[in-house]
Amino acid sequence: MADGRRAELLELAYAYVRDHGLSGLSLRPLAAAIGSSPRVLLFLFGSKEELIRALLARARADELALLASLGAPDGLPAAAQAVWGWLSDPAHAPLLRLWLEAYARSTVDGDAGPWTGFARATVADWLAVLERADPSADPARRTAVLAVLRGALLDLLATGDTARTTAAVHLALFVGLKSDV
């Protein structure tokens, strides 16, 4: 019974943090919003830190499932285009804002707290998508593609300007670096 309730509250908390973020997460408002209590959350998750770890694992599972849904693009340009299409889809913005917050906290907090290893793991996930598309591509080239996509994503999340960021991705990956990609 506790596992079922834990899973149910995790899903509700996940929806909450996609809308409100993790930085200022407080158990009392979270519990009130999801129809629980701080005591129940602590009982089911052990601590606020463990709840955040569970939420990050849940977000990463969504990210991995969505990346898997890209299929196996043939070549680095096709993979970059598929990934950008996924990143620039407004339906993914709440997950990507949560990803950005966790990524940044992971780089700041290093190996401390619930953020431990999050950024490193997501870099590996994204590079794996690009490697599957073109195993012969130089790792530095895949990293450059990832850097362009991630930079454009940050800009898109900050401004909401899909047309401009998409044009920039196209210019950097398909025009400016055409012979390199």
C-alpha positions as a LaTeX table, in Angstrom:
\begin{tabular}{lrrr}
\hline
Residue & $x$ (\AA) & $y$ (\AA) & $z$ (\AA) \\
\hline
Met1 & 0.00 & 0.00 & 0.00 \\
Ala2 & 2.81 & 2.42 & 0.88 \\
Asp3 & 4.50 & 1.77 & $-2.49$ \\
Gly4 & 1.29 & 2.63 & $-4.33$ \\
Arg5 & 0.80 & 5.79 & $-2.32$ \\
Arg6 & 4.48 & 6.71 & $-2.78$ \\
Ala7 & 4.17 & 6.29 & $-6.56$ \\
Glu8 & 0.96 & 8.33 & $-6.61$ \\
Leu9 & 2.47 & 11.17 & $-4.56$ \\
Leu10 & 5.65 & 11.08 & $-6.65$ \\
Glu11 & 3.60 & 11.65 & $-9.82$ \\
Leu12 & 1.68 & 14.50 & $-8.19$ \\
Ala13 & 4.89 & 16.04 & $-6.84$ \\
Tyr14 & 6.50 & 15.66 & $-10.26$ \\
Ala15 & 3.65 & 17.61 & $-11.86$ \\
Tyr16 & 4.04 & 20.25 & $-9.14$ \\
Val17 & 7.79 & 20.73 & $-9.61$ \\
Arg18 & 7.44 & 20.92 & $-13.39$ \\
Asp19 & 5.28 & 23.99 & $-12.75$ \\
His20 & 7.03 & 25.43 & $-9.68$ \\
Gly21 & 10.63 & 24.21 & $-9.88$ \\
Leu22 & 12.82 & 22.63 & $-7.24$ \\
Ser23 & 14.90 & 25.55 & $-5.95$ \\
Gly24 & 12.49 & 26.84 & $-3.36$ \\
Leu25 & 10.77 & 23.53 & $-2.76$ \\
Ser26 & 9.18 & 23.44 & 0.65 \\
Leu27 & 7.39 & 20.35 & 1.90 \\
Arg28 & 4.42 & 22.18 & 3.44 \\
Pro29 & 3.21 & 23.95 & 0.23 \\
Leu30 & 4.04 & 20.87 & $-1.86$ \\
Ala31 & 2.08 & 18.60 & 0.46 \\
Ala32 & $-0.90$ & 20.98 & 0.49 \\
Ala33 & $-0.88$ & 21.19 & $-3.31$ \\
Ile34 & $-0.85$ & 17.41 & $-3.79$ \\
Gly35 & $-3.30$ & 16.49 & $-1.04$ \\
Ser36 & $-0.85$ & 15.10 & 1.48 \\
Ser37 & 1.10 & 16.26 & 4.51 \\
Pro38 & 4.80 & 16.88 & 5.14 \\
Arg39 & 4.78 & 14.00 & 7.62 \\
Val40 & 3.47 & 11.54 & 5.00 \\
Leu41 & 6.03 & 12.74 & 2.44 \\
Leu42 & 8.84 & 12.27 & 4.95 \\
Phe43 & 7.53 & 8.84 & 5.90 \\
Leu44 & 7.33 & 7.70 & 2.27 \\
Phe45 & 10.54 & 9.30 & 0.97 \\
Gly46 & 12.68 & 9.43 & 4.12 \\
Ser47 & 13.80 & 13.05 & 3.70 \\
Lys48 & 13.33 & 16.07 & 1.51 \\
Glu49 & 16.64 & 15.22 & $-0.17$ \\
Glu50 & 15.43 & 11.72 & $-1.02$ \\
Leu51 & 12.19 & 13.16 & $-2.40$ \\
Ile52 & 14.24 & 15.46 & $-4.65$ \\
Arg53 & 16.36 & 12.48 & $-5.75$ \\
Ala54 & 13.17 & 10.59 & $-6.62$ \\
Leu55 & 11.86 & 13.60 & $-8.55$ \\
Leu56 & 15.12 & 13.92 & $-10.48$ \\
Ala57 & 15.05 & 10.20 & $-11.29$ \\
Arg58 & 11.46 & 10.60 & $-12.48$ \\
Ala59 & 12.41 & 13.57 & $-14.69$ \\
Arg60 & 15.38 & 11.67 & $-16.09$ \\
Ala61 & 13.11 & 8.70 & $-16.90$ \\
Asp62 & 10.88 & 11.06 & $-18.91$ \\
Glu63 & 13.89 & 12.55 & $-20.64$ \\
Leu64 & 15.25 & 9.12 & $-21.57$ \\
Ala65 & 11.85 & 7.94 & $-22.82$ \\
Leu66 & 11.47 & 11.02 & $-24.98$ \\
Leu67 & 15.00 & 10.66 & $-26.33$ \\
Ala68 & 14.28 & 7.02 & $-27.14$ \\
Ser69 & 11.19 & 8.14 & $-29.04$ \\
Leu70 & 13.47 & 9.94 & $-31.50$ \\
Gly71 & 14.29 & 6.55 & $-32.97$ \\
Ala72 & 17.63 & 6.13 & $-34.69$ \\
Pro73 & 18.30 & 9.09 & $-36.95$ \\
Asp74 & 20.81 & 8.31 & $-39.68$ \\
Gly75 & 23.77 & 10.63 & $-39.30$ \\
Leu76 & 24.71 & 13.50 & $-37.05$ \\
Pro77 & 22.76 & 16.19 & $-38.97$ \\
Ala78 & 19.55 & 14.12 & $-38.83$ \\
Ala79 & 20.08 & 13.44 & $-35.12$ \\
Ala80 & 20.74 & 17.12 & $-34.40$ \\
Gln81 & 17.59 & 18.07 & $-36.27$ \\
Ala82 & 15.51 & 15.44 & $-34.44$ \\
Val83 & 16.89 & 16.47 & $-31.05$ \\
Trp84 & 16.28 & 20.15 & $-31.75$ \\
Gly85 & 12.74 & 19.38 & $-32.86$ \\
Trp86 & 12.20 & 17.64 & $-29.54$ \\
Leu87 & 13.89 & 20.40 & $-27.52$ \\
Ser88 & 11.96 & 23.19 & $-29.21$ \\
Asp89 & 8.57 & 21.51 & $-28.81$ \\
Pro90 & 6.62 & 23.71 & $-26.35$ \\
Ala91 & 5.09 & 20.60 & $-24.79$ \\
His92 & 8.52 & 19.69 & $-23.41$ \\
Ala93 & 9.26 & 23.11 & $-21.88$ \\
Pro94 & 8.21 & 22.22 & $-18.30$ \\
Leu95 & 10.45 & 19.14 & $-18.29$ \\
Leu96 & 13.31 & 21.11 & $-19.85$ \\
Arg97 & 13.03 & 23.93 & $-17.30$ \\
Leu98 & 13.23 & 21.32 & $-14.56$ \\
Trp99 & 16.18 & 19.71 & $-16.37$ \\
Leu100 & 17.94 & 23.09 & $-16.57$ \\
Glu101 & 17.45 & 23.75 & $-12.88$ \\
Ala102 & 18.75 & 20.31 & $-11.91$ \\
Tyr103 & 21.64 & 20.55 & $-14.38$ \\
Ala104 & 22.75 & 23.91 & $-12.98$ \\
Arg105 & 22.43 & 22.76 & $-9.36$ \\
Ser106 & 24.40 & 19.63 & $-10.18$ \\
Thr107 & 27.27 & 21.67 & $-11.56$ \\
Val108 & 27.25 & 24.03 & $-8.56$ \\
Asp109 & 26.74 & 21.48 & $-5.78$ \\
Gly110 & 29.06 & 18.92 & $-7.33$ \\
Asp111 & 28.94 & 15.66 & $-5.44$ \\
Ala112 & 26.76 & 16.96 & $-2.63$ \\
Gly113 & 23.05 & 16.53 & $-2.17$ \\
Pro114 & 20.36 & 15.09 & $-4.39$ \\
Trp115 & 21.82 & 16.68 & $-7.52$ \\
Thr116 & 24.93 & 14.50 & $-7.47$ \\
Gly117 & 25.88 & 13.34 & $-10.95$ \\
Phe118 & 22.74 & 14.65 & $-12.65$ \\
Ala119 & 24.55 & 16.93 & $-15.14$ \\
Arg120 & 27.20 & 14.35 & $-15.98$ \\
Ala121 & 24.56 & 11.67 & $-16.57$ \\
Thr122 & 22.47 & 13.86 & $-18.86$ \\
Val123 & 25.52 & 14.85 & $-20.92$ \\
Ala124 & 26.22 & 11.14 & $-21.39$ \\
Asp125 & 22.57 & 10.52 & $-22.35$ \\
Trp126 & 22.54 & 13.22 & $-25.01$ \\
Leu127 & 25.94 & 12.24 & $-26.40$ \\
Ala128 & 24.74 & 8.63 & $-26.63$ \\
Val129 & 21.84 & 9.74 & $-28.87$ \\
Leu130 & 24.31 & 11.51 & $-31.16$ \\
Glu131 & 26.72 & 8.57 & $-31.12$ \\
Arg132 & 23.97 & 6.11 & $-32.10$ \\
Ala133 & 23.20 & 8.34 & $-35.07$ \\
Asp134 & 26.81 & 8.42 & $-36.23$ \\
Pro135 & 29.20 & 6.10 & $-34.36$ \\
Ser136 & 32.07 & 7.12 & $-36.62$ \\
Ala137 & 31.78 & 10.84 & $-35.81$ \\
Asp138 & 34.59 & 12.29 & $-33.77$ \\
Pro139 & 33.56 & 12.68 & $-30.08$ \\
Ala140 & 34.58 & 16.34 & $-30.27$ \\
Arg141 & 32.19 & 16.85 & $-33.19$ \\
Arg142 & 29.33 & 15.22 & $-31.25$ \\
Thr143 & 30.21 & 17.43 & $-28.28$ \\
Ala144 & 30.14 & 20.53 & $-30.50$ \\
Val145 & 26.68 & 19.58 & $-31.79$ \\
Leu146 & 25.49 & 19.02 & $-28.23$ \\
Ala147 & 26.94 & 22.38 & $-27.16$ \\
Val148 & 25.06 & 24.20 & $-29.93$ \\
Leu149 & 21.81 & 22.42 & $-29.07$ \\
Arg150 & 22.18 & 23.02 & $-25.33$ \\
Gly151 & 23.11 & 26.69 & $-25.84$ \\
Ala152 & 20.13 & 27.25 & $-28.11$ \\
Leu153 & 17.92 & 25.48 & $-25.57$ \\
Leu154 & 19.06 & 27.85 & $-22.82$ \\
Asp155 & 18.29 & 30.80 & $-25.08$ \\
Leu156 & 14.91 & 29.35 & $-26.04$ \\
Leu157 & 13.93 & 28.74 & $-22.41$ \\
Ala158 & 15.00 & 32.29 & $-21.52$ \\
Thr159 & 13.26 & 34.06 & $-24.41$ \\
Gly160 & 10.63 & 31.75 & $-25.87$ \\
Asp161 & 11.83 & 32.83 & $-29.32$ \\
Thr162 & 11.55 & 29.57 & $-31.23$ \\
Ala163 & 11.96 & 31.10 & $-34.68$ \\
Arg164 & 15.23 & 32.85 & $-33.86$ \\
Thr165 & 16.77 & 29.94 & $-31.94$ \\
Thr166 & 15.74 & 27.45 & $-34.61$ \\
Ala167 & 17.32 & 29.66 & $-37.26$ \\
Ala168 & 20.50 & 29.85 & $-35.17$ \\
Val169 & 20.63 & 26.06 & $-34.77$ \\
His170 & 20.11 & 25.65 & $-38.49$ \\
Leu171 & 22.83 & 28.17 & $-39.27$ \\
Ala172 & 25.34 & 26.68 & $-36.83$ \\
Leu173 & 24.72 & 23.02 & $-37.63$ \\
Phe174 & 23.55 & 22.91 & $-41.21$ \\
Val175 & 25.07 & 25.94 & $-42.89$ \\
Gly176 & 28.05 & 27.21 & $-40.91$ \\
Leu177 & 29.38 & 23.78 & $-39.98$ \\
Lys178 & 28.02 & 21.84 & $-42.91$ \\
Ser179 & 31.34 & 20.40 & $-43.91$ \\
Asp180 & 32.16 & 19.55 & $-40.29$ \\
Val181 & 28.92 & 17.84 & $-39.22$ \\
\hline
\end{tabular}
